[in-house]
């Protein structure tokens, strides 16, 4: 067996689904730790420092959304993928606004889960821009995965960071939603039409008045030159 690609914590109370996730993630080269309860799941995340977390939304004692909320409140920006049986756009958007990096609705292919995790981790460890780049009062240092706005540190999820890095890689260029989905999420047919818009809104909220992001109505997004 080759070297592990890192530990994934799976918090899932349906045994069959958890076993399937463990199987496919293990075959993909990841270490896997499974918990079936929200509180013990959060404790394991804090103790084990995984490379990514797969969270069921509906869990005993503490639901997945609250686990994610507590992680982000503690400045833990480990990539999080939500899975849920509820196909409700409001729930999905709420999850993304809390800082989740991706979202899958049951039933889903375990191969799709592996692919999403690989995409997130590949982006997180991707080739950085050679030097820090600046747009307005925002500076992005890809090598250190650090963003500052007017001297204040901005905490971003992995996905938010990579989306901003893509926009700032070519100041003034307007990227369509399809281009951003393809580049940042690794696929154009993402299945959640408002994904880009939600992440852009989150970036703007975190950057506040310093946000250099501009909307080209009917086309896409760019940052100031």
C-alpha positions as CSV (number, residue, x, y, z in Angstrom):
1,X,0.0,0.0,0.0
2,X,1.3,3.5,-0.9
3,X,1.8,6.4,1.4
4,X,-1.4,7.8,2.8
5,X,-2.7,11.0,1.2
6,X,-4.0,12.2,4.6
7,X,-6.7,11.5,7.1
8,X,-10.4,12.1,6.3
9,X,-12.9,12.3,9.2
10,X,-16.3,11.0,8.1
11,X,-19.2,11.9,10.5
12,X,-22.2,9.8,9.3
13,X,-24.8,8.0,11.3
14,X,-26.0,5.6,8.6
15,X,-23.7,2.6,8.9
16,X,-24.0,1.4,5.3
17,X,-23.2,4.8,3.9
18,X,-20.3,5.3,6.3
19,X,-18.9,1.9,5.4
20,X,-19.1,2.7,1.7
21,X,-17.4,6.0,2.1
22,X,-14.6,4.3,4.2
23,X,-14.1,1.7,1.5
24,X,-13.8,4.1,-1.4
25,X,-11.7,6.7,0.4
26,X,-9.4,4.0,1.6
27,X,-9.0,2.6,-1.9
28,X,-8.2,6.1,-3.0
29,X,-5.3,6.2,-0.6
30,X,-6.7,8.2,2.3
31,X,-6.8,7.2,6.0
32,X,-10.4,7.3,7.3
33,X,-11.8,7.8,10.7
34,X,-15.6,7.4,11.1
35,X,-17.8,8.7,13.8
36,X,-21.6,8.3,14.0
37,X,-22.4,11.1,16.5
38,X,-22.1,14.9,16.1
39,X,-20.4,15.6,19.4
40,X,-17.9,12.7,19.2
41,X,-17.3,13.7,15.5
42,X,-16.4,17.3,16.5
43,X,-14.1,16.0,19.2
44,X,-12.4,13.7,16.7
45,X,-11.9,16.6,14.2
46,X,-10.3,18.7,16.9
47,X,-8.1,15.9,18.1
48,X,-7.0,14.4,14.7
49,X,-6.6,17.5,12.5
50,X,-7.7,15.7,9.3
51,X,-7.0,17.0,5.8
52,X,-10.8,17.1,5.1
53,X,-14.1,16.4,6.8
54,X,-17.2,14.7,5.3
55,X,-20.2,15.8,7.4
56,X,-23.7,14.4,7.3
57,X,-26.2,17.2,8.0
58,X,-28.6,15.2,10.1
59,X,-26.7,13.7,13.0
60,X,-27.5,12.7,16.6
61,X,-26.5,15.2,19.4
62,X,-25.1,17.8,17.1
63,X,-26.0,18.3,13.4
64,X,-23.4,18.8,10.7
65,X,-24.2,22.5,10.2
66,X,-23.5,23.2,13.9
67,X,-20.3,21.2,13.7
68,X,-19.2,23.3,10.8
69,X,-20.3,26.5,12.6
70,X,-18.2,25.6,15.6
71,X,-15.2,24.7,13.5
72,X,-15.2,28.0,11.7
73,X,-15.8,29.9,14.9
74,X,-12.6,28.3,16.3
75,X,-10.7,29.4,13.1
76,X,-10.6,25.8,11.9
77,X,-10.7,26.1,8.1
78,X,-10.2,22.4,7.3
79,X,-12.1,21.6,4.0
80,X,-15.7,20.4,4.7
81,X,-18.0,18.6,2.4
82,X,-21.6,18.3,3.5
83,X,-23.8,15.3,2.6
84,X,-27.5,15.3,3.2
85,X,-30.8,13.5,2.3
86,X,-32.5,16.9,2.0
87,X,-32.5,18.3,-1.5
88,X,-33.3,21.8,-0.4
89,X,-31.4,24.7,-2.0
90,X,-31.9,26.8,1.2
91,X,-30.1,24.2,3.2
92,X,-27.3,24.0,0.6
93,X,-26.8,27.7,0.5
94,X,-26.8,27.9,4.3
95,X,-24.1,25.2,4.4
96,X,-21.9,27.2,1.9
97,X,-22.4,30.4,3.8
98,X,-21.2,28.7,7.0
99,X,-18.0,27.9,5.2
100,X,-18.5,24.5,3.7
101,X,-16.4,23.8,0.6
102,X,-18.8,21.5,-1.2
103,X,-22.1,19.8,-1.0
104,X,-23.5,16.4,-2.1
105,X,-27.1,15.2,-1.8
106,X,-28.0,11.6,-1.1
107,X,-28.0,9.3,-2.9
108,X,-24.6,10.1,-4.5
109,X,-21.8,8.0,-6.0
110,X,-18.9,7.4,-3.6
111,X,-16.6,7.9,-6.6
112,X,-18.1,11.4,-6.9
113,X,-17.3,12.0,-3.2
114,X,-13.7,10.9,-3.8
115,X,-13.4,13.1,-6.9
116,X,-14.7,16.2,-5.0
117,X,-12.3,15.6,-2.1
118,X,-9.4,15.2,-4.6
119,X,-10.4,18.4,-6.3
120,X,-10.5,20.4,-3.1
121,X,-7.2,19.1,-1.8
122,X,-5.5,19.6,-5.3
123,X,-6.7,23.2,-5.3
124,X,-5.5,23.7,-1.7
125,X,-2.0,22.4,-2.6
126,X,-2.0,23.7,-6.1
127,X,0.9,25.6,-7.8
128,X,0.9,29.1,-6.2
129,X,1.3,32.4,-7.9
130,X,5.0,33.3,-8.0
131,X,4.6,36.4,-6.0
132,X,1.8,38.0,-3.9
133,X,-0.8,39.9,-6.0
134,X,-2.8,42.9,-5.2
135,X,-6.1,44.3,-6.3
136,X,-7.1,47.6,-4.7
137,X,-6.3,47.2,-1.0
138,X,-6.5,43.4,-1.1
139,X,-3.3,41.3,-1.2
140,X,-3.3,37.6,-1.9
141,X,-0.2,35.5,-1.1
142,X,-0.9,32.1,-2.7
143,X,2.3,30.5,-1.3
144,X,1.2,31.2,2.2
145,X,-2.5,30.9,1.4
146,X,-3.0,34.3,3.1
147,X,-5.3,37.2,2.2
148,X,-5.1,40.7,3.7
149,X,-7.3,43.7,3.2
150,X,-6.1,47.1,4.4
151,X,-3.7,45.3,6.7
152,X,-6.3,43.0,8.3
153,X,-6.1,39.2,7.9
154,X,-9.1,37.7,6.1
155,X,-10.1,34.2,7.0
156,X,-11.3,32.3,3.9
157,X,-12.4,28.7,3.2
158,X,-10.2,26.7,0.8
159,X,-12.9,27.3,-1.9
160,X,-13.2,31.0,-1.3
161,X,-9.5,31.4,-1.4
162,X,-9.1,29.6,-4.7
163,X,-12.0,31.5,-6.2
164,X,-10.4,34.8,-5.2
165,X,-7.0,33.6,-6.5
166,X,-8.5,32.7,-9.8
167,X,-10.0,36.2,-10.2
168,X,-6.9,37.9,-9.1
169,X,-4.7,35.9,-11.4
170,X,-5.9,38.1,-14.3
171,X,-7.1,41.5,-13.0
172,X,-9.6,43.1,-15.3
173,X,-10.5,39.9,-17.1
174,X,-14.2,38.8,-16.7
175,X,-14.6,35.1,-15.9
176,X,-17.9,33.5,-16.7
177,X,-19.6,31.3,-14.1
178,X,-18.8,28.3,-16.3
179,X,-15.1,29.2,-16.4
180,X,-15.0,29.6,-12.6
181,X,-16.9,26.3,-12.0
182,X,-14.5,24.5,-14.4
183,X,-11.3,26.1,-12.9
184,X,-12.2,26.2,-9.2
185,X,-14.5,23.2,-8.8
186,X,-13.0,21.1,-11.5
187,X,-16.2,20.6,-13.5
188,X,-18.7,22.8,-15.4
189,X,-21.8,20.7,-14.7
190,X,-21.8,21.3,-11.0
191,X,-25.5,20.9,-10.4
192,X,-25.8,23.8,-8.0
193,X,-26.5,26.9,-10.2
194,X,-26.0,29.5,-7.4
195,X,-22.7,28.1,-6.2
196,X,-20.5,30.7,-7.7
197,X,-22.8,33.5,-6.7
198,X,-23.0,32.4,-3.1
199,X,-19.2,32.1,-2.8
200,X,-18.8,35.6,-4.4
201,X,-21.3,37.0,-1.9
202,X,-19.4,35.4,0.9
203,X,-16.1,36.9,-0.4
204,X,-17.6,40.3,-0.6
205,X,-19.0,40.1,2.9
206,X,-15.6,39.1,4.3
207,X,-13.7,41.7,2.3
208,X,-16.2,44.4,3.1
209,X,-15.5,47.8,1.6
210,X,-12.1,46.5,0.4
211,X,-13.7,44.0,-2.0
212,X,-12.2,44.5,-5.5
213,X,-14.7,42.1,-7.0
214,X,-17.0,43.5,-9.8
215,X,-20.0,41.9,-11.5
216,X,-20.4,42.1,-15.2
217,X,-24.2,41.5,-15.4
218,X,-25.1,38.6,-17.5
219,X,-21.5,37.6,-18.0
220,X,-19.6,36.9,-14.8
221,X,-17.0,38.4,-12.4
222,X,-13.7,40.1,-12.3
223,X,-11.4,42.1,-10.0
224,X,-10.2,45.7,-10.5
225,X,-7.0,46.1,-12.5
